[in-house]
Amino acid sequence: MAQHAAIETENEDLRSTLRRLILGFIALSVFAADNPLTFYKDVLPILQSRCQSCHRQGEMAPLPLETYEQVRPLASAIRRVTENKTMPPWFADSRFGRFSNDPSLTSDQITTLSAWANAHAPKGNPRDAPPLVNWTRGWNIEKPDVVLEMPRPKRLPAEGDVPYQYIILPTHFNEDRWVRMSEIRPGNRMVVHHAVAYIRDPNSSWLRGAPIGIPFSADDLPTEAQRRDAMSTTSDILLVYAPGSLPDQWPEGFAKLIPAGSDIVLQMHYTTHGHAMEDRTSIGLVFSKQTPQKRVLTLQLTNDRFLIPPGDPDHRVEIHGTLPNDALLLSFFPHMHLRGKTFEYNIIKPGGKIETLLRIPHYDFYWQLSYRLADPIPLTAGTTLQAVATFDNSKNNPHNPDSESAVTWGEQTWAEMMVGFFDVGVDPSIDKQKFFIRTATPRARSGSD
């Protein structure tokens, strides 16, 4: 009898729970009927905060998402790509690190977009729209204080490999300038594989004697020493552009330094696409109004001595090094080519213990993102940083140019690269050369908890 009573009680509890769920569903349905999701009230705010940085007229995404007329035909597609989380693009494993530039949608935002599409994408009242975002026309940063542009276009052939091109752009700065925001703006995104802007200070001998403002390759330089040294420089990096990447926008108190009299050296990797094209890339700079608390330096962990066997679906390449001085770790930017599969950054603790800072389980060559730490990490001199990449050189990789060939380091897309860029904050008086003067004790260099 006691068991029978217990079952009756459980059944009553279940019926009570079901009644509450049904009443709640009815209440939600009534609320939804009285408060239908609309484009202007519910969808546009999400698009502004998560999508329009790329999806607006003139930006890298092919489809603008600014008006109802643009978005309505794409409602089902938006539901699909947000539910499967292919949009907005973000590849960091959520178990490791928190990042301030993570554009991922919340579950509520995904539900809103899905419900709106399922309701046949109602327009709503334009008076419910949020204020328009004040985008800077032609830029993803504030209106630049200075724009440096290639003086003439680079003409590209219809076919074949194009060796790395260099363009020296004098700044004509007569005083030091602290740069808080910068953006490389390709004139033709189709042909720009990637670009690196270097800060060549007045004391640097790198590429001295090379033409100014005219694209050239290492092969165009007159001496063997100059040709050999073109790819090797100690100059600091202003920023890197790659497909899908966004500009540098440092918070108040952080900036990069362009010393008076410096030049910007653009290193351009171009690709061909079956017919002659041209590019005229520019760089926009927004200056800090005062000396920052931290100077930002871009460093890199690079392994250029690997060989990926033919058909290997999971070839591991790693590199590690110790920090010569204390620094504040700010962000990461991994770079590989078409066989890139995974990438991660780690700290190797004493005894070999691994602390993972960022893991990219599915690297995408066509969306090369930077990952900015929400909480910068103080690192002591001697900390060992490790970058680990895997490559898929098998026929199952749909982007693989040739699965039957071994692959080594190379400039062109059909070769491979393994570079783990990362940004650190240091004292404003320290430049890249000073940072690499090791002053730590041997004990500190072995690592630190």
MIVEX-351182 format. One record per residue (C-alpha): x, y, z; residue in one letter; residue number from 1. Coordinates in pm, whole numbers, plus 50000, padded with zeros to 5 digits. Example, Ala and Ser with C-alpha at 12.3 -4.5 7.8 and 13.67 -1.06 7.14 Angstrom:
BEGIN
x = 51230&y = 49550&z = 50780&residu = a&num = 1
x = 51367&y = 49894&z = 50714&residu = s&num = 2
This chain:
BEGIN
x = 50000&y = 50000&z = 50000&residu = m&num = 1
x = 50286&y = 50237&z = 50087&residu = a&num = 2
x = 50450&y = 50167&z = 49749&residu = q&num = 3
x = 50116&y = 50222&z = 49571&residu = h&num = 4
x = 50071&y = 50556&z = 49753&residu = a&num = 5
x = 50423&y = 50661&z = 49654&residu = a&num = 6
x = 50348&y = 50585&z = 49287&residu = i&num = 7
x = 50024&y = 50785&z = 49307&residu = e&num = 8
x = 50217&y = 51077&z = 49458&residu = t&num = 9
x = 50480&y = 51061&z = 49182&residu = e&num = 10
x = 50207&y = 51052&z = 48915&residu = n&num = 11
x = 50037&y = 51354&z = 49072&residu = e&num = 12
x = 50370&y = 51541&z = 49078&residu = d&num = 13
x = 50423&y = 51455&z = 48711&residu = l&num = 14
x = 50070&y = 51573&z = 48621&residu = r&num = 15
x = 50129&y = 51894&z = 48815&residu = s&num = 16
x = 50458&y = 51953&z = 48634&residu = t&num = 17
x = 50295&y = 51892&z = 48295&residu = l&num = 18
x = 50013&y = 52133&z = 48381&residu = r&num = 19
x = 50267&y = 52403&z = 48468&residu = r&num = 20
x = 50459&y = 52343&z = 48145&residu = l&num = 21
x = 50142&y = 52358&z = 47937&residu = i&num = 22
x = 50023&y = 52675&z = 48110&residu = l&num = 23
x = 50370&y = 52826&z = 48062&residu = g&num = 24
x = 50368&y = 52734&z = 47693&residu = f&num = 25
x = 50022&y = 52888&z = 47653&residu = i&num = 26
x = 50139&y = 53203&z = 47832&residu = a&num = 27
x = 50447&y = 53224&z = 47607&residu = l&num = 28
x = 50233&y = 53171&z = 47298&residu = s&num = 29
x = 49993&y = 53448&z = 47406&residu = v&num = 30
x = 50289&y = 53677&z = 47480&residu = f&num = 31
x = 50447&y = 53598&z = 47143&residu = a&num = 32
x = 50118&y = 53662&z = 46968&residu = a&num = 33
x = 50085&y = 53997&z = 47140&residu = d&num = 34
x = 50457&y = 54079&z = 47099&residu = n&num = 35
x = 50570&y = 53931&z = 46766&residu = p&num = 36
x = 50939&y = 53937&z = 46681&residu = l&num = 37
x = 51013&y = 54197&z = 46415&residu = t&num = 38
x = 51311&y = 54308&z = 46212&residu = f&num = 39
x = 51336&y = 54659&z = 46351&residu = y&num = 40
x = 51279&y = 54577&z = 46717&residu = k&num = 41
x = 51451&y = 54241&z = 46758&residu = d&num = 42
x = 51670&y = 54146&z = 46461&residu = v&num = 43
x = 51841&y = 54470&z = 46359&residu = l&num = 44
x = 52010&y = 54522&z = 46701&residu = p&num = 45
x = 52169&y = 54177&z = 46667&residu = i&num = 46
x = 52288&y = 54245&z = 46314&residu = l&num = 47
x = 52437&y = 54578&z = 46420&residu = q&num = 48
x = 52632&y = 54434&z = 46711&residu = s&num = 49
x = 52743&y = 54104&z = 46558&residu = r&num = 50
x = 52728&y = 54116&z = 46179&residu = c&num = 51
x = 52754&y = 54459&z = 46020&residu = q&num = 52
x = 53124&y = 54506&z = 46091&residu = s&num = 53
x = 53170&y = 54279&z = 45787&residu = c&num = 54
x = 52819&y = 54271&z = 45632&residu = h&num = 55
x = 52778&y = 54627&z = 45513&residu = r&num = 56
x = 52825&y = 54805&z = 45185&residu = q&num = 57
x = 53188&y = 54803&z = 45070&residu = g&num = 58
x = 53317&y = 54561&z = 45336&residu = e&num = 59
x = 53464&y = 54213&z = 45309&residu = m&num = 60
x = 53139&y = 54013&z = 45333&residu = a&num = 61
x = 52956&y = 53986&z = 44999&residu = p&num = 62
x = 52604&y = 54043&z = 45137&residu = l&num = 63
x = 52519&y = 54364&z = 45326&residu = p&num = 64
x = 52279&y = 54320&z = 45620&residu = l&num = 65
x = 52180&y = 54679&z = 45686&residu = e&num = 66
x = 51819&y = 54715&z = 45566&residu = t&num = 67
x = 51505&y = 54506&z = 45583&residu = y&num = 68
x = 51501&y = 54476&z = 45205&residu = e&num = 69
x = 51853&y = 54326&z = 45212&residu = q&num = 70
x = 51788&y = 54091&z = 45503&residu = v&num = 71
x = 51436&y = 53961&z = 45431&residu = r&num = 72
x = 51534&y = 53728&z = 45140&residu = p&num = 73
x = 51817&y = 53588&z = 45357&residu = l&num = 74
x = 51610&y = 53510&z = 45667&residu = a&num = 75
x = 51622&y = 53131&z = 45627&residu = s&num = 76
x = 51992&y = 53134&z = 45541&residu = a&num = 77
x = 52063&y = 53351&z = 45847&residu = i&num = 78
x = 51869&y = 53106&z = 46064&residu = r&num = 79
x = 52069&y = 52813&z = 45924&residu = r&num = 80
x = 52420&y = 52961&z = 45958&residu = v&num = 81
x = 52356&y = 53099&z = 46306&residu = t&num = 82
x = 52203&y = 52775&z = 46432&residu = e&num = 83
x = 52499&y = 52572&z = 46307&residu = n&num = 84
x = 52734&y = 52849&z = 46431&residu = k&num = 85
x = 52925&y = 52898&z = 46107&residu = t&num = 86
x = 52835&y = 53266&z = 46138&residu = m&num = 87
x = 52967&y = 53485&z = 46283&residu = p&num = 88
x = 53304&y = 53315&z = 46219&residu = p&num = 89
x = 53482&y = 53223&z = 46542&residu = w&num = 90
x = 53707&y = 52922&z = 46585&residu = f&num = 91
x = 53837&y = 52931&z = 46942&residu = a&num = 92
x = 53762&y = 52631&z = 47162&residu = d&num = 93
x = 53543&y = 52779&z = 47438&residu = s&num = 94
x = 53716&y = 52566&z = 47704&residu = r&num = 95
x = 54033&y = 52773&z = 47680&residu = f&num = 96
x = 54050&y = 53147&z = 47737&residu = g&num = 97
x = 53806&y = 53435&z = 47710&residu = r&num = 98
x = 53838&y = 53685&z = 47427&residu = f&num = 99
x = 53711&y = 54041&z = 47407&residu = s&num = 100
x = 53649&y = 54027&z = 47030&residu = n&num = 101
x = 53444&y = 53705&z = 47036&residu = d&num = 102
x = 53145&y = 53781&z = 46808&residu = p&num = 103
x = 52959&y = 53461&z = 46892&residu = s&num = 104
x = 52584&y = 53492&z = 46934&residu = l&num = 105
x = 52416&y = 53408&z = 47262&residu = t&num = 106
x = 52161&y = 53127&z = 47268&residu = s&num = 107
x = 51886&y = 53390&z = 47305&residu = d&num = 108
x = 52007&y = 53576&z = 46997&residu = q&num = 109
x = 52016&y = 53255&z = 46793&residu = i&num = 110
x = 51664&y = 53170&z = 46910&residu = t&num = 111
x = 51543&y = 53518&z = 46816&residu = t&num = 112
x = 51681&y = 53496&z = 46461&residu = l&num = 113
x = 51538&y = 53147&z = 46417&residu = s&num = 114
x = 51192&y = 53240&z = 46549&residu = a&num = 115
x = 51184&y = 53553&z = 46331&residu = w&num = 116
x = 51268&y = 53350&z = 46019&residu = a&num = 117
x = 51007&y = 53088&z = 46109&residu = n&num = 118
x = 50747&y = 53364&z = 46147&residu = a&num = 119
x = 50810&y = 53466&z = 45783&residu = h&num = 120
x = 51039&y = 53756&z = 45878&residu = a&num = 121
x = 50792&y = 54032&z = 45980&residu = p&num = 122
x = 50914&y = 54386&z = 45924&residu = k&num = 123
x = 50763&y = 54569&z = 46219&residu = g&num = 124
x = 50759&y = 54941&z = 46285&residu = n&num = 125
x = 51066&y = 55141&z = 46170&residu = p&num = 126
x = 51022&y = 55359&z = 46480&residu = r&num = 127
x = 51132&y = 55057&z = 46687&residu = d&num = 128
x = 51473&y = 55053&z = 46517&residu = a&num = 129
x = 51784&y = 55122&z = 46725&residu = p&num = 130
x = 51998&y = 55426&z = 46638&residu = p&num = 131
x = 52210&y = 55376&z = 46329&residu = l&num = 132
x = 52570&y = 55274&z = 46392&residu = v&num = 133
x = 52806&y = 55553&z = 46293&residu = n&num = 134
x = 53037&y = 55345&z = 46074&residu = w&num = 135
x = 53335&y = 55524&z = 45920&residu = t&num = 136
x = 53284&y = 55504&z = 45546&residu = r&num = 137
x = 53558&y = 55294&z = 45391&residu = g&num = 138
x = 53715&y = 55189&z = 45722&residu = w&num = 139
x = 53656&y = 54958&z = 46017&residu = n&num = 140
x = 53837&y = 55197&z = 46251&residu = i&num = 141
x = 53767&y = 55556&z = 46345&residu = e&num = 142
x = 53835&y = 55812&z = 46073&residu = k&num = 143
x = 54211&y = 55780&z = 46019&residu = p&num = 144
x = 54438&y = 56067&z = 46116&residu = d&num = 145
x = 54673&y = 55962&z = 45836&residu = v&num = 146
x = 54627&y = 55738&z = 45532&residu = v&num = 147
x = 54934&y = 55594&z = 45356&residu = l&num = 148
x = 54856&y = 55458&z = 45010&residu = e&num = 149
x = 55058&y = 55284&z = 44743&residu = m&num = 150
x = 55142&y = 55569&z = 44501&residu = p&num = 151
x = 55057&y = 55352&z = 44202&residu = r&num = 152
x = 54870&y = 55023&z = 44152&residu = p&num = 153
x = 55050&y = 54692&z = 44134&residu = k&num = 154
x = 54954&y = 54519&z = 43808&residu = r&num = 155
x = 54922&y = 54142&z = 43838&residu = l&num = 156
x = 54942&y = 53882&z = 43560&residu = p&num = 157
x = 54659&y = 53645&z = 43477&residu = a&num = 158
x = 54850&y = 53335&z = 43586&residu = e&num = 159
x = 55156&y = 53216&z = 43772&residu = g&num = 160
x = 55319&y = 53284&z = 44106&residu = d&num = 161
x = 55392&y = 53641&z = 44207&residu = v&num = 162
x = 55698&y = 53679&z = 44433&residu = p&num = 163
x = 55646&y = 53878&z = 44749&residu = y&num = 164
x = 55623&y = 54247&z = 44668&residu = q&num = 165
x = 55761&y = 54524&z = 44890&residu = y&num = 166
x = 55639&y = 54884&z = 44887&residu = i&num = 167
x = 55824&y = 55142&z = 45099&residu = i&num = 168
x = 55590&y = 55420&z = 45217&residu = l&num = 169
x = 55765&y = 55714&z = 45389&residu = p&num = 170
x = 55561&y = 55854&z = 45678&residu = t&num = 171
x = 55739&y = 56192&z = 45686&residu = h&num = 172
x = 55663&y = 56203&z = 46059&residu = f&num = 173
x = 55883&y = 56468&z = 46225&residu = n&num = 174
x = 55791&y = 56340&z = 46571&residu = e&num = 175
x = 55714&y = 56005&z = 46731&residu = d&num = 176
x = 55357&y = 55889&z = 46679&residu = r&num = 177
x = 55168&y = 55646&z = 46901&residu = w&num = 178
x = 54917&y = 55445&z = 46697&residu = v&num = 179
x = 54608&y = 55314&z = 46878&residu = r&num = 180
x = 54422&y = 55189&z = 46569&residu = m&num = 181
x = 54547&y = 55074&z = 46230&residu = s&num = 182
x = 54397&y = 54900&z = 45930&residu = e&num = 183
x = 54542&y = 54757&z = 45611&residu = i&num = 184
x = 54286&y = 54818&z = 45338&residu = r&num = 185
x = 54346&y = 54605&z = 45023&residu = p&num = 186
x = 54242&y = 54775&z = 44703&residu = g&num = 187
x = 54147&y = 54431&z = 44566&residu = n&num = 188
x = 54075&y = 54165&z = 44827&residu = r&num = 189
x = 54063&y = 53893&z = 44562&residu = m&num = 190
x = 54435&y = 53915&z = 44489&residu = v&num = 191
x = 54575&y = 53998&z = 44836&residu = v&num = 192
x = 54662&y = 53666&z = 45002&residu = h&num = 193
x = 54805&y = 53847&z = 45302&residu = h&num = 194
x = 55000&y = 54164&z = 45386&residu = a&num = 195
x = 55239&y = 54265&z = 45664&residu = v&num = 196
x = 55314&y = 54628&z = 45749&residu = a&num = 197
x = 55657&y = 54673&z = 45908&residu = y&num = 198
x = 55784&y = 54982&z = 46090&residu = i&num = 199
x = 56130&y = 55057&z = 45949&residu = r&num = 200
x = 56291&y = 55307&z = 46188&residu = d&num = 201
x = 56549&y = 55558&z = 46062&residu = p&num = 202
x = 56842&y = 55354&z = 46200&residu = n&num = 203
x = 56748&y = 55032&z = 46020&residu = s&num = 204
x = 56960&y = 54918&z = 45725&residu = s&num = 205
x = 56684&y = 54687&z = 45598&residu = w&num = 206
x = 56607&y = 54742&z = 45228&residu = l&num = 207
x = 56812&y = 55061&z = 45215&residu = r&num = 208
x = 56874&y = 55157&z = 44856&residu = g&num = 209
x = 56552&y = 54991&z = 44737&residu = a&num = 210
x = 56305&y = 55203&z = 44537&residu = p&num = 211
x = 56058&y = 55419&z = 44729&residu = i&num = 212
x = 55685&y = 55386&z = 44658&residu = g&num = 213
x = 55735&y = 55138&z = 44373&residu = i&num = 214
x = 55650&y = 54767&z = 44419&residu = p&num = 215
x = 55956&y = 54543&z = 44393&residu = f&num = 216
x = 56054&y = 54187&z = 44482&residu = s&num = 217
x = 56374&y = 54053&z = 44634&residu = a&num = 218
x = 56473&y = 53936&z = 44287&residu = d&num = 219
x = 56478&y = 54300&z = 44172&residu = d&num = 220
x = 56749&y = 54402&z = 44421&residu = l&num = 221
x = 57099&y = 54447&z = 44281&residu = p&num = 222
x = 57313&y = 54240&z = 44521&residu = t&num = 223
x = 57293&y = 53886&z = 44655&residu = e&num = 224
x = 57316&y = 54015&z = 45013&residu = a&num = 225
x = 57017&y = 54245&z = 44961&residu = q&num = 226
x = 56816&y = 53967&z = 44800&residu = r&num = 227
x = 56897&y = 53732&z = 45088&residu = r&num = 228
x = 56817&y = 53986&z = 45357&residu = d&num = 229
x = 56484&y = 54102&z = 45212&residu = a&num = 230
x = 56288&y = 53831&z = 45395&residu = m&num = 231
x = 56475&y = 53884&z = 45722&residu = s&num = 232
x = 56416&y = 54187&z = 45941&residu = t&num = 233
x = 56417&y = 54284&z = 46306&residu = t&num = 234
x = 56172&y = 54569&z = 46239&residu = s&num = 235
x = 55859&y = 54570&z = 46450&residu = d&num = 236
x = 55529&y = 54476&z = 46286&residu = i&num = 237
x = 55257&y = 54739&z = 46275&residu = l&num = 238
x = 54988&y = 54488&z = 46182&residu = l&num = 239
x = 54905&y = 54186&z = 45966&residu = v&num = 240
x = 54621&y = 54147&z = 45717&residu = y&num = 241
x = 54486&y = 53810&z = 45601&residu = a&num = 242
x = 54148&y = 53696&z = 45463&residu = p&num = 243
x = 53880&y = 53761&z = 45724&residu = g&num = 244
x = 54104&y = 53955&z = 45961&residu = s&num = 245
x = 53994&y = 54279&z = 46124&residu = l&num = 246
x = 54210&y = 54583&z = 46207&residu = p&num = 247
x = 54403&y = 54651&z = 46525&residu = d&num = 248
x = 54205&y = 54853&z = 46779&residu = q&num = 249
x = 54387&y = 54877&z = 47109&residu = w&num = 250
x = 54211&y = 54994&z = 47426&residu = p&num = 251
x = 54305&y = 55324&z = 47588&residu = e&num = 252
x = 54648&y = 55299&z = 47743&residu = g&num = 253
x = 54792&y = 55071&z = 47471&residu = f&num = 254
x = 54951&y = 55173&z = 47141&residu = a&num = 255
x = 55225&y = 55097&z = 46889&residu = k&num = 256
x = 55508&y = 55340&z = 46826&residu = l&num = 257
x = 55613&y = 55474&z = 46486&residu = i&num = 258
x = 55934&y = 55667&z = 46557&residu = p&num = 259
x = 55994&y = 55999&z = 46382&residu = a&num = 260
x = 56142&y = 55955&z = 46035&residu = g&num = 261
x = 56023&y = 55594&z = 46000&residu = s&num = 262
x = 55895&y = 55429&z = 45686&residu = d&num = 263
x = 55617&y = 55173&z = 45660&residu = i&num = 264
x = 55727&y = 54875&z = 45452&residu = v&num = 265
x = 55438&y = 54678&z = 45307&residu = l&num = 266
x = 55514&y = 54316&z = 45230&residu = q&num = 267
x = 55244&y = 54193&z = 44993&residu = m&num = 268
x = 55164&y = 53835&z = 44899&residu = h&num = 269
x = 54954&y = 53836&z = 44581&residu = y&num = 270
x = 54776&y = 53553&z = 44401&residu = t&num = 271
x = 54654&y = 53531&z = 44041&residu = t&num = 272
x = 54301&y = 53442&z = 43927&residu = h&num = 273
x = 54295&y = 53374&z = 43552&residu = g&num = 274
x = 54287&y = 53731&z = 43424&residu = h&num = 275
x = 54500&y = 54041&z = 43474&residu = a&num = 276
x = 54412&y = 54247&z = 43782&residu = m&num = 277
x = 54562&y = 54520&z = 43995&residu = e&num = 278
x = 54576&y = 54631&z = 44358&residu = d&num = 279
x = 54640&y = 54957&z = 44538&residu = r&num = 280
x = 54649&y = 54889&z = 44911&residu = t&num = 281
x = 54639&y = 55161&z = 45177&residu = s&num = 282
x = 54694&y = 55184&z = 45554&residu = i&num = 283
x = 54489&y = 55398&z = 45792&residu = g&num = 284
x = 54632&y = 55519&z = 46125&residu = l&num = 285
x = 54453&y = 55660&z = 46431&residu = v&num = 286
x = 54688&y = 55822&z = 46683&residu = f&num = 287
x = 54673&y = 55809&z = 47060&residu = s&num = 288
x = 54638&y = 56151&z = 47218&residu = k&num = 289
x = 54898&y = 56075&z = 47485&residu = q&num = 290
x = 55185&y = 55843&z = 47568&residu = t&num = 291
x = 55032&y = 55503&z = 47653&residu = p&num = 292
x = 55087&y = 55302&z = 47967&residu = q&num = 293
x = 55199&y = 55008&z = 47754&residu = k&num = 294
x = 55375&y = 54983&z = 47421&residu = r&num = 295
x = 55246&y = 54697&z = 47205&residu = v&num = 296
x = 55499&y = 54473&z = 47032&residu = l&num = 297
x = 55412&y = 54196&z = 46787&residu = t&num = 298
x = 55627&y = 53886&z = 46831&residu = l&num = 299
x = 55611&y = 53549&z = 46663&residu = q&num = 300
x = 55681&y = 53180&z = 46710&residu = l&num = 301
x = 55782&y = 53049&z = 46368&residu = t&num = 302
x = 55885&y = 52702&z = 46252&residu = n&num = 303
x = 56013&y = 52708&z = 45893&residu = d&num = 304
x = 56196&y = 52374&z = 45902&residu = r&num = 305
x = 55927&y = 52114&z = 45864&residu = f&num = 306
x = 55842&y = 51852&z = 45603&residu = l&num = 307
x = 55484&y = 51727&z = 45572&residu = i&num = 308
x = 55480&y = 51380&z = 45412&residu = p&num = 309
x = 55249&y = 51309&z = 45116&residu = p&num = 310
x = 54900&y = 51205&z = 45226&residu = g&num = 311
x = 54960&y = 51273&z = 45596&residu = d&num = 312
x = 54623&y = 51376&z = 45746&residu = p&num = 313
x = 54753&y = 51496&z = 46083&residu = d&num = 314
x = 55113&y = 51616&z = 46071&residu = h&num = 315
x = 55227&y = 51794&z = 46388&residu = r&num = 316
x = 55464&y = 52094&z = 46382&residu = v&num = 317
x = 55564&y = 52283&z = 46696&residu = e&num = 318
x = 55793&y = 52560&z = 46813&residu = i&num = 319
x = 55863&y = 52705&z = 47155&residu = h&num = 320
x = 56072&y = 52982&z = 47305&residu = g&num = 321
x = 56124&y = 53171&z = 47629&residu = t&num = 322
x = 56033&y = 53533&z = 47689&residu = l&num = 323
x = 56349&y = 53740&z = 47742&residu = p&num = 324
x = 56170&y = 53989&z = 47970&residu = n&num = 325
x = 55843&y = 54043&z = 48155&residu = d&num = 326
x = 55546&y = 54124&z = 47933&residu = a&num = 327
x = 55168&y = 54145&z = 47933&residu = l&num = 328
x = 55022&y = 53894&z = 47686&residu = l&num = 329
x = 54745&y = 54060&z = 47482&residu = l&num = 330
x = 54641&y = 53859&z = 47176&residu = s&num = 331
x = 54714&y = 53586&z = 46921&residu = f&num = 332
x = 54709&y = 53558&z = 46542&residu = f&num = 333
x = 54786&y = 53211&z = 46396&residu = p&num = 334
x = 54883&y = 53185&z = 46029&residu = h&num = 335
x = 54897&y = 52880&z = 45801&residu = m&num = 336
x = 54800&y = 52803&z = 45442&residu = h&num = 337
x = 54556&y = 52561&z = 45281&residu = l&num = 338
x = 54667&y = 52248&z = 45467&residu = r&num = 339
x = 54632&y = 52412&z = 45809&residu = g&num = 340
x = 54414&y = 52197&z = 46036&residu = k&num = 341
x = 54455&y = 52299&z = 46403&residu = t&num = 342
x = 54658&y = 52553&z = 46599&residu = f&num = 343
x = 54716&y = 52619&z = 46967&residu = e&num = 344
x = 54922&y = 52836&z = 47199&residu = y&num = 345
x = 55046&y = 52697&z = 47529&residu = n&num = 346
x = 55260&y = 52783&z = 47828&residu = i&num = 347
x = 55498&y = 52503&z = 47923&residu = i&num = 348
x = 55525&y = 52501&z = 48300&residu = k&num = 349
x = 55819&y = 52354&z = 48498&residu = p&num = 350
x = 55804&y = 51977&z = 48481&residu = g&num = 351
x = 55642&y = 51987&z = 48138&residu = g&num = 352
x = 55289&y = 52070&z = 48247&residu = k&num = 353
x = 55092&y = 52235&z = 47964&residu = i&num = 354
x = 54859&y = 52533&z = 48013&residu = e&num = 355
x = 54657&y = 52595&z = 47696&residu = t&num = 356
x = 54584&y = 52961&z = 47622&residu = l&num = 357
x = 54409&y = 52924&z = 47286&residu = l&num = 358
x = 54304&y = 52623&z = 47082&residu = r&num = 359
x = 54173&y = 52639&z = 46725&residu = i&num = 360
x = 54029&y = 52291&z = 46654&residu = p&num = 361
x = 53928&y = 52377&z = 46296&residu = h&num = 362
x = 54159&y = 52629&z = 46129&residu = y&num = 363
x = 54008&y = 52813&z = 45832&residu = d&num = 364
x = 54249&y = 52967&z = 45581&residu = f&num = 365
x = 53971&y = 53191&z = 45448&residu = y&num = 366
x = 53890&y = 53340&z = 45792&residu = w&num = 367
x = 54217&y = 53417&z = 45967&residu = q&num = 368
x = 54114&y = 53582&z = 46290&residu = l&num = 369
x = 54295&y = 53749&z = 46575&residu = s&num = 370
x = 54205&y = 53648&z = 46929&residu = y&num = 371
x = 54229&y = 53928&z = 47186&residu = r&num = 372
x = 54237&y = 53822&z = 47550&residu = l&num = 373
x = 53955&y = 53965&z = 47762&residu = a&num = 374
x = 54197&y = 53961&z = 48055&residu = d&num = 375
x = 54561&y = 54011&z = 47949&residu = p&num = 376
x = 54801&y = 53766&z = 48111&residu = i&num = 377
x = 55116&y = 53889&z = 48292&residu = p&num = 378
x = 55413&y = 53673&z = 48190&residu = l&num = 379
x = 55748&y = 53674&z = 48367&residu = t&num = 380
x = 56084&y = 53661&z = 48197&residu = a&num = 381
x = 56172&y = 53300&z = 48118&residu = g&num = 382
x = 55815&y = 53186&z = 48057&residu = t&num = 383
x = 55814&y = 52922&z = 47783&residu = t&num = 384
x = 55554&y = 52980&z = 47513&residu = l&num = 385
x = 55471&y = 52703&z = 47267&residu = q&num = 386
x = 55282&y = 52703&z = 46938&residu = a&num = 387
x = 55155&y = 52372&z = 46797&residu = v&num = 388
x = 55000&y = 52326&z = 46454&residu = a&num = 389
x = 54871&y = 52026&z = 46262&residu = t&num = 390
x = 54840&y = 51999&z = 45885&residu = f&num = 391
x = 54614&y = 51784&z = 45668&residu = d&num = 392
x = 54802&y = 51686&z = 45352&residu = n&num = 393
x = 54557&y = 51411&z = 45261&residu = s&num = 394
x = 54318&y = 51382&z = 44971&residu = k&num = 395
x = 54030&y = 51428&z = 45218&residu = n&num = 396
x = 54127&y = 51794&z = 45259&residu = n&num = 397
x = 53915&y = 51969&z = 44994&residu = p&num = 398
x = 54152&y = 52267&z = 44984&residu = h&num = 399
x = 54470&y = 52064&z = 44940&residu = n&num = 400
x = 54652&y = 52168&z = 44620&residu = p&num = 401
x = 54839&y = 51836&z = 44592&residu = d&num = 402
x = 54811&y = 51549&z = 44840&residu = s&num = 403
x = 55076&y = 51341&z = 44662&residu = e&num = 404
x = 55363&y = 51580&z = 44729&residu = s&num = 405
x = 55567&y = 51649&z = 45039&residu = a&num = 406
x = 55525&y = 52004&z = 45165&residu = v&num = 407
x = 55780&y = 52242&z = 45312&residu = t&num = 408
x = 55787&y = 52608&z = 45412&residu = w&num = 409
x = 55726&y = 52847&z = 45128&residu = g&num = 410
x = 55585&y = 53186&z = 45039&residu = e&num = 411
x = 55323&y = 53065&z = 44792&residu = q&num = 412
x = 54979&y = 52928&z = 44883&residu = t&num = 413
x = 55062&y = 52577&z = 44757&residu = w&num = 414
x = 55349&y = 52563&z = 45011&residu = a&num = 415
x = 55295&y = 52602&z = 45385&residu = e&num = 416
x = 55368&y = 52834&z = 45673&residu = m&num = 417
x = 55356&y = 52793&z = 46049&residu = m&num = 418
x = 55359&y = 53129&z = 46230&residu = v&num = 419
x = 55213&y = 53203&z = 46569&residu = g&num = 420
x = 55200&y = 53582&z = 46596&residu = f&num = 421
x = 55125&y = 53721&z = 46941&residu = f&num = 422
x = 55108&y = 54070&z = 47089&residu = d&num = 423
x = 55253&y = 54181&z = 47421&residu = v&num = 424
x = 55244&y = 54503&z = 47621&residu = g&num = 425
x = 55571&y = 54637&z = 47762&residu = v&num = 426
x = 55703&y = 54961&z = 47913&residu = d&num = 427
x = 55675&y = 55246&z = 47657&residu = p&num = 428
x = 56054&y = 55299&z = 47669&residu = s&num = 429
x = 56128&y = 54945&z = 47548&residu = i&num = 430
x = 56157&y = 54877&z = 47177&residu = d&num = 431
x = 56182&y = 54537&z = 47011&residu = k&num = 432
x = 56563&y = 54530&z = 47022&residu = q&num = 433
x = 56573&y = 54617&z = 47393&residu = k&num = 434
x = 56303&y = 54361&z = 47470&residu = f&num = 435
x = 56523&y = 54081&z = 47337&residu = f&num = 436
x = 56818&y = 54172&z = 47558&residu = i&num = 437
x = 56797&y = 53903&z = 47824&residu = r&num = 438
x = 56843&y = 54038&z = 48174&residu = t&num = 439
x = 56660&y = 53763&z = 48367&residu = a&num = 440
x = 56841&y = 53519&z = 48593&residu = t&num = 441
x = 56899&y = 53161&z = 48469&residu = p&num = 442
x = 56645&y = 53036&z = 48721&residu = r&num = 443
x = 56375&y = 53271&z = 48590&residu = a&num = 444
x = 56449&y = 53171&z = 48232&residu = r&num = 445
x = 56365&y = 52808&z = 48310&residu = s&num = 446
x = 55998&y = 52899&z = 48361&residu = g&num = 447
x = 55775&y = 53012&z = 48641&residu = s&num = 448
x = 55447&y = 52911&z = 48800&residu = d&num = 449
